[in-house]
């Protein structure tokens, strides 16, 4: 049979080499199976291969390595001491014994400063004249004559108290104290404010009270009991100091007593001549001499 000219190779050319068929190794013979076909390689502008983009990182509360997830704690070696946590509770500091001591000292300093400021504002206590005498059985503590009879004409009624006081200059001074007390400290309750009473000092058997001579008064006695302290506010004490300054040096306040306090109590401590000078000043009269 005659062959077609196109099927014959040209003169001088080599016949194509025979290609052996590719053998595929069986599964399990050193490989995990057929290798998947690689995708087309991406090239950079310089002609080299471009690396494949990394898979996007997951971020979120539950993904490892995300900003919102704290790192896992490292295991502590056996026998090591656990780290000490700060002395806090729910985000608040818990004071240590040293901290309590520092706080106590600081609080004491603050109280001392406040008390000092209050004393500066209120001013110093008014200096009273103490009678230079030893009272006898017929005199009260301030050496004024005691009055034994409620009907004695030397006693005069006062609108600020229940009862009476020694008339004249003593009444002028004590009425002025009560009037300013009513206006500047607190309203005077006449029913619980007292004057003359022939008796001894409370708790003493021999010394006669200044009430026995009609030279002292108790204002709002039930509100300021004998022996109690701090029954007035700081502002009220400052007002009392201002009153004492005006009638100085012949009136003393029981809140300034050295021993047992008597904050309801106001008494004459000057002699008759000193009281007359203060009374004249209160009445607007010219000084004698």
C-alpha positions in Angstrom: 0.0 0.0 0.0 1.4 3.4 -0.9 2.0 5.9 2.0 0.9 9.5 1.8 3.8 11.9 1.1 2.9 14.1 4.1 3.3 11.2 6.5 6.9 10.6 5.4 9.6 12.6 7.3 11.7 14.9 5.3 15.0 13.8 4.2 17.8 14.1 6.8 15.5 14.6 9.9 15.4 12.5 13.0 12.3 10.6 14.0 10.8 11.8 17.2 12.0 10.1 20.3 9.5 7.8 21.9 8.1 9.1 25.3 7.9 6.6 28.1 4.6 6.7 30.0 4.7 8.3 33.5 4.2 5.8 36.3 2.1 6.9 39.4 3.4 5.3 42.6 0.7 3.5 44.6 -0.8 5.1 47.7 1.3 4.6 50.8 4.6 4.1 48.9 6.5 7.1 50.5 3.9 9.7 49.7 0.5 10.7 51.1 -1.2 10.6 47.7 -1.2 12.5 44.5 0.0 16.1 44.9 -2.6 18.6 44.0 -1.9 20.8 41.0 -0.2 24.0 42.0 -2.0 27.2 41.0 -0.5 29.8 38.8 2.5 31.6 40.4 2.1 35.3 40.9 5.1 37.5 39.9 6.1 40.9 41.2 6.9 43.8 39.0 10.6 42.8 39.0 9.8 39.4 37.5 10.3 37.4 40.7 7.6 35.3 42.4 5.2 37.2 44.8 4.5 35.4 48.1 1.0 34.3 48.7 -0.9 36.6 51.0 -1.2 35.4 54.6 -4.5 34.3 55.9 -6.3 37.1 57.7 -5.9 37.0 61.6 -9.0 36.5 63.5 -9.6 39.1 66.2 -12.2 38.8 68.9 -12.8 37.9 72.5 -12.3 34.2 71.9 -9.5 34.1 69.3 -6.0 33.4 70.5 -3.5 36.2 70.1 -6.2 38.9 69.7 -5.8 42.2 71.6 -8.8 41.4 73.8 -7.5 38.1 75.1 -5.0 38.0 78.0 -2.0 35.7 77.5 -2.3 32.3 79.1 -0.6 32.2 82.5 2.8 30.5 82.6 3.0 27.4 84.8 4.7 28.1 88.1 7.7 25.9 89.0 7.0 23.4 91.8 7.9 24.8 95.3 7.9 28.4 94.2 6.1 31.1 96.2 3.0 32.6 94.5 3.2 36.3 93.7 1.7 38.7 96.2 -1.3 40.6 95.1 -1.7 44.2 96.0 -3.8 44.9 99.1 -7.0 45.8 97.3 -10.6 44.8 97.5 -12.8 45.5 94.5 -10.3 48.1 93.3 -10.1 49.9 96.7 -7.0 50.0 98.9 -7.2 48.2 102.2 -5.3 50.2 104.8 -2.5 48.4 106.6 -1.8 48.9 110.4 0.8 51.5 109.4 -1.8 53.2 107.2 -4.3 53.4 110.1 -1.7 55.0 112.3 -0.9 57.6 109.6 -4.6 58.3 109.2 -5.1 58.7 113.0 -2.2 61.1 113.2 -3.5 63.1 110.2 -7.0 63.3 111.8 -5.6 64.5 115.1 -3.7 67.3 113.3 -6.8 68.3 111.4 -8.8 68.5 114.7 -6.1 70.5 116.4 -6.0 73.0 113.5 -9.8 73.4 113.5 -9.9 73.9 117.3 -7.1 76.5 117.0 -9.1 78.4 114.3 -12.3 78.3 116.3 -10.4 79.8 119.3 -8.9 82.5 117.2 -12.3 83.4 115.8 -14.0 83.3 119.1 -11.3 85.3 120.8 -9.7 84.8 124.2 -11.9 84.4 127.3 -12.7 87.6 129.0 -10.6 88.2 132.1 -12.7 88.6 135.2 -11.8 90.4 138.4 -11.6 87.9 141.3 -12.5 89.5 144.6 -9.6 89.7 146.9 -11.5 88.5 150.0 -12.4 85.4 152.0 -16.2 85.2 152.3 -17.6 84.7 155.7 -20.8 82.9 156.6 -22.8 86.0 155.7 -21.4 86.4 152.2 -21.6 84.6 149.0 -18.5 83.4 147.1 -18.0 86.8 145.5 -18.0 88.5 148.9 -21.4 90.2 148.3 -23.8 90.1 151.3 -26.1 87.1 151.3 -29.9 87.8 151.3 -31.9 85.3 153.4 -35.4 86.6 152.8 -37.3 86.4 149.5 -39.1 89.6 150.5 -36.0 91.6 151.1 -36.4 95.0 149.4 -33.0 94.9 147.9 -34.2 92.2 145.4 -35.9 93.4 142.2 -37.7 91.4 139.5 -36.1 90.9 136.1 -38.0 90.3 132.9 -35.6 87.7 131.8 -35.8 85.2 134.7 -38.3 83.6 137.1 -37.5 85.3 140.4 -35.4 88.3 141.3 -31.9 89.7 141.4 -30.1 92.3 143.4 -31.3 95.7 142.3 -29.4 98.7 141.1 -26.2 98.3 139.2 -26.1 94.5 139.5 -29.5 94.3 137.9 -28.5 96.7 135.1 -25.5 94.6 134.2 -27.2 91.2 134.5 -30.3 92.4 132.5 -28.0 93.6 129.8 -26.3 90.2 129.6 -29.7 88.4 129.4 -31.0 90.8 126.8 -28.0 90.3 124.5 -28.1 86.5 125.2 -31.7 86.4 124.0 -30.9 88.4 120.8 -27.5 86.9 119.9 -27.1 83.4 121.4 -30.6 81.8 121.8 -34.1 82.9 123.0 -34.3 83.0 126.8 -37.0 80.7 128.3 -38.0 82.6 131.4 -39.6 79.5 133.0 -36.2 77.8 133.0 -34.1 80.8 133.9 -33.5 81.7 137.6 -32.0 84.3 139.9 -31.8 84.7 143.6 -31.9 81.6 145.8 -30.5 81.3 149.3 -28.5 78.1 149.1 -25.0 76.8 149.1 -23.0 75.8 146.0 -24.2 72.6 144.5 -22.1 69.8 146.0 -20.7 71.9 148.8 -22.1 72.3 152.2 -20.4 75.5 153.5 -19.8 78.0 150.7 -22.9 80.1 149.8 -23.7 80.3 146.1 -23.6 83.7 144.4 -27.3 83.1 143.9 -27.7 83.7 147.6 -26.7 87.4 147.2 -28.8 87.9 144.0 -25.6 88.5 142.0 -25.9 85.6 139.5 -28.4 84.2 137.0 -29.0 80.9 135.1 -30.3 81.2 131.6 -32.1 78.2 129.9 -30.9 76.0 132.7 -32.6 72.8 131.5 -30.8 73.2 128.1 -27.4 73.6 129.7 -27.2 71.3 132.7 -24.7 71.7 135.5 -21.5 69.7 134.7 -22.2 69.4 131.0 -19.9 70.8 128.3 -20.4 71.6 124.7 -24.0 72.6 125.1 -23.4 75.7 122.9 -22.2 75.8 119.3 -19.0 77.5 118.3 -21.0 80.5 117.0 -22.9 80.7 120.2 -19.7 80.6 122.3 -18.3 83.4 120.1 -21.5 85.5 120.8 -21.1 84.8 124.6 -17.5 86.0 124.4 -18.6 89.2 122.8 -21.1 89.8 125.6 -18.5 89.2 128.3 -16.2 91.6 126.6 -18.7 94.4 126.8 -19.3 93.9 130.5 -15.7 93.1 131.3 -14.3 92.8 133.9 -17.2 92.3 136.3 -19.1 89.2 134.8 -17.9 85.6 134.6 -19.4 82.7 132.6 -19.7 79.2 134.1 -18.4 77.8 130.8 -15.0 79.1 131.8 -14.8 77.6 135.3 -11.6 75.6 136.0 -13.4 72.7 137.6 -17.0 71.7 137.1 -18.5 73.6 134.2 -21.8 75.5 134.5 -22.6 76.8 131.0 -26.1 78.2 132.1 -24.5 80.4 134.7 -23.4 84.1 134.6 -22.2 85.8 137.8 -20.9 89.1 139.2 -17.2 88.9 140.2 -16.3 92.5 140.7 -16.8 94.7 143.7 -19.5 97.3 144.0 -17.3 100.1 142.6 -16.3 98.1 139.5 -19.9 97.1 138.8 -21.0 100.7 139.1 -18.5 101.8 136.4 -19.7 99.1 134.0 -23.4 99.9 134.7 -22.8 103.6 134.0 -21.1 102.7 130.7 -24.0 100.6 129.7 -26.4 103.4 130.5 -24.3 105.8 128.4 -23.4 107.9 131.4 -20.0 109.7 131.6 -17.3 107.9 133.7 -17.0 109.2 137.2 -14.0 111.5 137.9 
